[in-house]
Amino acid sequence: MLLCRRCPRLRSFCEQISREKRAAFRTENYHAKPVPNFGDSKARLLIVGLAPGAHGSNRTGRMFTGDRSGQWLYRALYDTGFASQPTWESPDDGLVLQDCLITAICRCAPPKNKPLPSEIENCSDYLIETLRKTPWKVIVALGALAYREVGKRLQVKLSRFAHGIENLLPDSRIVIASYHPSQQNTFTGKLTAEMLKEVFVRAKRYL
């Protein structure tokens, strides 16, 4: 997966960002490759996000690490017992996920955080593999795109996207929708820390 070049636009963008860098990270070596899953491969909770951030996971090589989205997500996971600590800055910070695995529908950072439908399709094999190999009982999908893609790859009809909505599948597994902890949502108050935490409280209860 780290060598995947199915999406030339995304690979070019990731490599361009790694050369230009943000001033705060000018001395760092950017990962600039597809970002693998992070967490417990035997997890019962699977979190599905959108894609790596250009100066977050594309820099660090770890899902939701090094940007404000991760700050919100890992704090909620720590508060609900899925993470060993709320730290999210770098891959060597000692963070361990417990009974939780984080993946994304697109493994490379897209321009303006908007992967094309064809790029999501190109990356779908990796999501399908994760869905098949992980013994998940609960999925938390962060954002409407991730939620829609989960339903598509599970071949189930999910309810219309809304924060906190739950779907009980025929095999008794559950898919929960959540707003993505992007700055657009958290800065405007569309998603609060308590709203995000409550999603994982409910996930924990089901497990």
C-alpha positions in Angstrom: 0.0 0.0 0.0 2.8 2.4 0.8 4.0 2.1 -2.8 0.6 2.6 -4.3 0.5 5.1 -7.2 -3.1 4.6 -8.5 -3.9 8.3 -8.2 -1.3 10.5 -9.9 -2.9 13.7 -8.8 -2.7 12.7 -5.1 0.8 11.4 -5.3 1.9 14.6 -7.0 0.2 16.7 -4.4 1.6 14.8 -1.4 5.1 15.0 -2.8 4.7 18.7 -3.6 3.6 19.4 0.0 6.6 17.5 1.3 8.9 19.8 -0.6 7.2 23.1 0.1 6.3 22.3 3.7 4.7 24.6 6.2 7.1 27.0 8.0 6.5 25.3 11.4 7.6 22.0 10.0 10.4 23.1 7.7 13.0 20.9 9.4 10.9 17.7 9.3 10.9 15.0 6.7 7.4 14.5 5.5 6.0 10.9 5.1 4.4 11.9 1.7 3.1 8.4 1.0 -0.2 6.6 1.5 -0.9 6.4 5.3 -1.6 3.0 6.8 -4.2 2.0 9.4 -3.3 2.9 13.0 -4.3 1.0 16.1 -5.3 -2.5 17.1 -5.7 -4.9 14.2 -8.0 -7.0 16.4 -10.2 -4.1 17.4 -13.9 -4.2 17.8 -14.2 -0.4 17.2 -13.3 0.7 13.7 -13.1 4.5 13.0 -13.4 5.5 9.3 -12.2 9.0 8.3 -11.9 10.8 5.0 -8.2 11.2 4.2 -4.9 12.4 5.6 -4.3 16.1 6.2 -1.6 17.6 4.0 0.5 18.8 7.0 -0.9 16.3 9.4 -0.9 12.6 8.5 0.9 13.3 5.2 3.7 14.7 7.4 3.7 12.2 10.3 2.6 9.0 8.5 0.0 8.2 11.3 -3.7 8.6 11.0 -5.1 11.8 12.6 -1.7 12.9 13.9 -0.2 16.4 13.8 -3.3 18.5 13.1 -6.3 19.8 15.1 -8.7 17.1 13.9 -6.5 14.6 15.7 -6.4 16.7 18.8 -10.2 16.4 19.0 -10.4 12.7 18.1 -7.7 11.4 20.4 -9.0 13.4 23.3 -12.4 11.8 22.9 -10.8 8.4 22.5 -8.7 8.9 25.6 -11.7 10.1 27.6 -13.6 6.9 26.7 -10.8 4.4 27.3 -9.8 3.7 23.7 -6.5 5.6 23.8 -3.6 5.4 26.2 -3.1 9.2 26.2 -4.6 12.3 24.5 -1.2 13.1 22.7 -1.4 13.2 19.0 1.6 15.1 17.7 4.1 12.5 16.3 4.3 8.7 15.7 6.9 8.4 18.6 4.7 10.0 21.3 3.9 6.6 22.9 0.2 6.7 21.9 -1.5 3.3 21.9 -5.0 2.5 20.8 -7.0 -0.1 22.8 -9.7 -2.2 21.0 -9.7 0.6 18.3 -8.4 0.9 14.7 -8.4 4.0 12.6 -8.6 3.9 8.8 -9.7 6.2 6.0 -11.5 5.9 2.7 -8.6 7.7 0.9 -5.0 7.0 2.1 -3.3 10.0 0.4 -3.8 13.7 1.2 -6.0 15.4 -1.4 -5.9 19.0 -2.4 -8.4 21.1 -0.3 -9.3 17.8 1.6 -11.5 16.8 -1.4 -10.6 13.5 -3.0 -12.3 12.9 -6.4 -14.9 10.0 -6.6 -12.4 8.1 -8.9 -9.7 8.5 -6.2 -12.0 7.1 -3.5 -12.8 4.2 -5.8 -9.1 3.6 -6.5 -8.5 3.3 -2.8 -11.6 1.2 -2.0 -9.6 -2.1 -2.0 -7.8 -1.0 1.1 -11.0 -0.1 2.9 -12.7 -3.4 1.8 -9.7 -5.3 3.1 -9.9 -3.5 6.5 -13.6 -4.2 6.8 -13.0 -7.8 6.0 -10.0 -8.5 8.2 -10.9 -6.4 11.3 -13.3 -8.2 13.8 -15.2 -5.0 14.2 -18.5 -4.8 16.1 -19.0 -1.0 15.8 -18.0 1.5 13.1 -17.9 5.2 13.7 -17.8 7.0 10.3 -16.5 10.5 10.5 -18.3 12.7 8.0 -20.9 12.1 5.3 -18.4 10.8 2.6 -16.9 8.2 4.9 -20.4 7.2 6.1 -21.6 6.8 2.5 -18.5 4.8 1.5 -18.9 2.4 4.5 -22.5 1.6 3.4 -21.4 1.1 -0.1 -18.5 -1.3 0.8 -20.6 -3.2 3.3 -23.4 -3.4 0.6 -26.0 -2.2 3.1 -28.5 0.7 3.0 -27.7 3.2 5.8 -30.0 5.9 7.1 -29.5 9.4 5.8 -26.4 11.0 7.3 -26.9 12.9 10.5 -24.6 13.3 13.5 -25.2 10.5 16.0 -27.5 8.4 13.9 -27.1 4.6 14.4 -27.7 1.7 12.0 -28.2 -1.8 13.4 -27.1 -4.2 10.7 -28.6 -7.7 10.1 -25.6 -9.3 11.7 -26.1 -7.2 14.9 -23.1 -4.9 14.2 -23.6 -1.2 14.3 -22.6 1.8 12.2 -22.7 5.2 13.9 -22.4 8.5 12.0 -20.5 11.5 13.4 -19.5 14.9 12.1 -15.9 15.0 11.1 -13.7 16.8 13.7 -12.4 19.2 11.1 -11.7 22.8 11.9 -14.6 23.8 9.8 -16.9 21.9 12.2 -15.2 22.5 15.5 -14.4 26.2 15.1 -18.0 26.9 14.1 -19.5 24.8 17.0 -21.2 22.4 14.6 -19.3 19.7 16.5 -18.5 20.1 20.2 -16.1 18.1 22.3 -19.0 16.7 24.2 -20.9 15.7 21.0 -17.8 13.8 19.8 -17.2 12.1 23.1 -20.8 11.0 23.4 -20.4 9.0 20.1 -17.6 7.0 21.6 -19.4 6.6 24.9 -22.2 4.9 22.9 -19.7 2.8 20.9 -18.1 1.7 24.2 -21.5 0.8 25.6 -22.3 -1.5 22.6 -19.0 -3.3 22.9 
